[in-house]
């Protein structure tokens, strides 16, 4: 079991930046693929970005590419999402997720990840 705790959410004006962090317990075996998702009010979950087990390969949704950066520091069991040039459309509840496997190719859905944090709210005002 991997436990995940997000932090860093808050309120910011459009054009501003926020940095989300996810501290997790050690993986029992291989360092798993990790990702950020977000959920808009009364809508489904949307994949935002993911990074493979060694941190060398990253993937981004088109809506955030060039504005958000995902990274991980395995020595500190920490996943980070740097969000720049924020827009009101980025307002959502952001979740950290982890998979048991280290590969990330094709993992974009809820069922692709085994462990989830409780979420942190990001609100961007016009």
ABEGO torsion letter per residue (X at the ends): XBBBBBBGBEBBBBGBBBBBBBBBBBBABBBBBBBBBBBBBGBBBBBABBBBAAGABBBBBAAABGABBBBBBAAAGBBBBBBBGBBAAABBBBBBBBBABABABGBABAAABABBBAEBBBBBBX
